Amino acid sequence: MEPDINFEEIIKELNERKLEQFKNLNDRFKLQLDKIRDELTPPILERLNDFYLDILNHLADGFKFRLKLVIDTNIIFSEIRAILMDKSSFLSNIIKLPFLKLFAPNKIKEELFRTIDEDLPLNLDKDNAYSLANSFLEKISILDQESEETWVKAHILLKQYDKDDIPFLALAISLNAHGIITKDKHFNRQEDMSVWKLGESGKIASTISRGVFSLYILDYSFNKILSTLAKWIFIIFQGFLEFCHVLYSAIKAAFISMHDKYSNLPTWLQVGIPVIAITIPTLILIFSEKSRNKLKDFLINLKENLSLYIKHLGDDLKFNIEIIKDLTIKLYPFFELLIEGMGYLFYSAVLLAKQIKALDDRPVIC
């Protein structure tokens, strides 16, 4: 089921200042990702990319939006030639993205193989070129869906430039596609259909893919992340809390024990003990210098013992605080990375909202 997302409301809520804050977090997190990516070997990167594509394909079932583009023959031929010359192929990477849907008219097969026969450099292997051509064509929806009306419209727009491109424009108009990916400059002379470069289409398709993936992470994993953070914070402070609890329990037990024993005494003795405890020591202190000296020594000894006990409590408290401080310092980079990661996810989701709104706001071709 496709999530009910009001992209226009999202954009209104996030003013440019807030969006800039997310962008800063996004940029910092991307730097961390680039460092990690540089440390990984190509086989691991390929496995991770396959895993990412598996998730995107799963999410695509519940997210109906597709970037619909008609692709021209010259784009595919250029990518085939790049691969045969051991150069990177951008189309090979983006054609796997499930939110990008590429279309072409039936004539592309004939035109592509003819172009290979006529224009492929002699030092490049034609059999490999044919194989690559078939591989690309298998991932493109090949249709002849244009109506007579759209064919006439495309003919009027392109007849003075290149009649071979009429089927491509007619199909794009018929599908109400977002545009045509082509290197032919004469397409720019008509204003009814947007003309895209391959890099531009890949960038937007990647933005949509990251945005959908970010929504998935935010939706399904945000609570787990918060729960994990709460557990870590509890572990950090657990030792300190247990220390405070033990101290409180010991003091409380001592007072309860004294109170219970005092409460079990007869009433006359409960009243007499405080009177005797005050009266006898007072008389002794008044008339006996020896008693006063003993009391003085007792108070000094009591003070020393209390000071020593308080020092031990302070040392224990300081030890626990140092543990918390040390853990906080060591975990800070992780927390910082986590915050940057959340910023990356939010920013990607906002870019998705802005991109889809921009595509949806384009004029419909009649």
Secondary structure in CASP SS format (residue, H / E / C, confidence):
PFRMAT SS
TARGET T0000
AUTHOR 0000-0000-0000
METHOD secondary structure of the structure
MODEL  1
M C 1.00
E C 1.00
P C 1.00
D C 1.00
I C 1.00
N C 1.00
F H 1.00
E H 1.00
E H 1.00
I H 1.00
I H 1.00
K H 1.00
E H 1.00
L C 1.00
N C 1.00
E H 1.00
R H 1.00
K H 1.00
L H 1.00
E H 1.00
Q H 1.00
F H 1.00
K H 1.00
N H 1.00
L H 1.00
N H 1.00
D H 1.00
R H 1.00
F H 1.00
K H 1.00
L H 1.00
Q H 1.00
L H 1.00
D H 1.00
K H 1.00
I H 1.00
R H 1.00
D H 1.00
E H 1.00
L C 1.00
T C 1.00
P H 1.00
P H 1.00
I H 1.00
L H 1.00
E H 1.00
R H 1.00
L H 1.00
N H 1.00
D H 1.00
F H 1.00
Y H 1.00
L H 1.00
D H 1.00
I H 1.00
L H 1.00
N H 1.00
H H 1.00
L H 1.00
A H 1.00
D C 1.00
G C 1.00
F C 1.00
K C 1.00
F C 1.00
R C 1.00
L E 1.00
K E 1.00
L E 1.00
V E 1.00
I E 1.00
D C 1.00
T H 1.00
N H 1.00
I H 1.00
I H 1.00
F H 1.00
S H 1.00
E H 1.00
I H 1.00
R H 1.00
A H 1.00
I H 1.00
L H 1.00
M C 1.00
D C 1.00
K C 1.00
S C 1.00
S C 1.00
F H 1.00
L H 1.00
S H 1.00
N H 1.00
I H 1.00
I C 1.00
K C 1.00
L C 1.00
P C 1.00
F C 1.00
L E 1.00
K E 1.00
L E 1.00
F E 1.00
A E 1.00
P E 1.00
N C 1.00
K H 1.00
I H 1.00
K H 1.00
E H 1.00
E H 1.00
L H 1.00
F H 1.00
R H 1.00
T H 1.00
I H 1.00
D H 1.00
E H 1.00
D H 1.00
L C 1.00
P C 1.00
L C 1.00
N C 1.00
L C 1.00
D C 1.00
K H 1.00
D H 1.00
N H 1.00
A H 1.00
Y H 1.00
S H 1.00
L H 1.00
A H 1.00
N H 1.00
S H 1.00
F H 1.00
L H 1.00
E H 1.00
K C 1.00
I C 1.00
S E 1.00
I E 1.00
L E 1.00
D C 1.00
Q C 1.00
E C 1.00
S C 1.00
E H 1.00
E H 1.00
T H 1.00
W H 1.00
V H 1.00
K H 1.00
A H 1.00
H H 1.00
I H 1.00
L H 1.00
L H 1.00
K C 1.00
Q C 1.00
Y C 1.00
D C 1.00
K H 1.00
D H 1.00
D H 1.00
I H 1.00
P H 1.00
F H 1.00
L H 1.00
A H 1.00
L H 1.00
A H 1.00
I H 1.00
S H 1.00
L H 1.00
N C 1.00
A C 1.00
H C 1.00
G E 1.00
I E 1.00
I E 1.00
T C 1.00
K C 1.00
D C 1.00
K H 1.00
H H 1.00
F H 1.00
N H 1.00
R H 1.00
Q C 1.00
E C 1.00
D C 1.00
M C 1.00
S C 1.00
V E 1.00
W E 1.00
K C 1.00
L H 1.00
G H 1.00
E H 1.00
S H 1.00
G H 1.00
K H 1.00
I H 1.00
A H 1.00
S H 1.00
T H 1.00
I H 1.00
S H 1.00
R H 1.00
G H 1.00
V H 1.00
F H 1.00
S H 1.00
L H 1.00
Y H 1.00
I H 1.00
L H 1.00
D H 1.00
Y H 1.00
S H 1.00
F H 1.00
N H 1.00
K H 1.00
I H 1.00
L H 1.00
S H 1.00
T H 1.00
L H 1.00
A H 1.00
K H 1.00
W H 1.00
I H 1.00
F H 1.00
I H 1.00
I H 1.00
F H 1.00
Q H 1.00
G H 1.00
F H 1.00
L H 1.00
E H 1.00
F H 1.00
C H 1.00
H H 1.00
V H 1.00
L H 1.00
Y H 1.00
S H 1.00
A H 1.00
I H 1.00
K H 1.00
A H 1.00
A H 1.00
F H 1.00
I H 1.00
S H 1.00
M H 1.00
H H 1.00
D H 1.00
K H 1.00
Y H 1.00
S H 1.00
N C 1.00
L C 1.00
P C 1.00
T H 1.00
W H 1.00
L H 1.00
Q H 1.00
V H 1.00
G H 1.00
I H 1.00
P H 1.00
V H 1.00
I H 1.00
A H 1.00
I H 1.00
T H 1.00
I H 1.00
P H 1.00
T H 1.00
L H 1.00
I H 1.00
L H 1.00
I H 1.00
F H 1.00
S C 1.00
E H 1.00
K H 1.00
S H 1.00
R H 1.00
N H 1.00
K H 1.00
L H 1.00
K H 1.00
D H 1.00
F H 1.00
L H 1.00
I H 1.00
N H 1.00
L H 1.00
K H 1.00
E H 1.00
N H 1.00
L H 1.00
S H 1.00
L H 1.00
Y H 1.00
I H 1.00
K H 1.00
H H 1.00
L H 1.00
G H 1.00
D H 1.00
D H 1.00
L H 1.00
K H 1.00
F H 1.00
N H 1.00
I H 1.00
E H 1.00
I H 1.00
I H 1.00
K H 1.00
D H 1.00
L H 1.00
T H 1.00
I H 1.00
K H 1.00
L H 1.00
Y H 1.00
P H 1.00
F H 1.00
F H 1.00
E H 1.00
L H 1.00
L H 1.00
I H 1.00
E H 1.00
G H 1.00
M H 1.00
G H 1.00
Y H 1.00
L H 1.00
F H 1.00
Y H 1.00
S H 1.00
A H 1.00
V H 1.00
L H 1.00
L H 1.00
A H 1.00
K H 1.00
Q H 1.00
I H 1.00
K H 1.00
A H 1.00
L H 1.00
D H 1.00
D C 1.00
R C 1.00
P C 1.00
V C 1.00
I C 1.00
C C 1.00
END
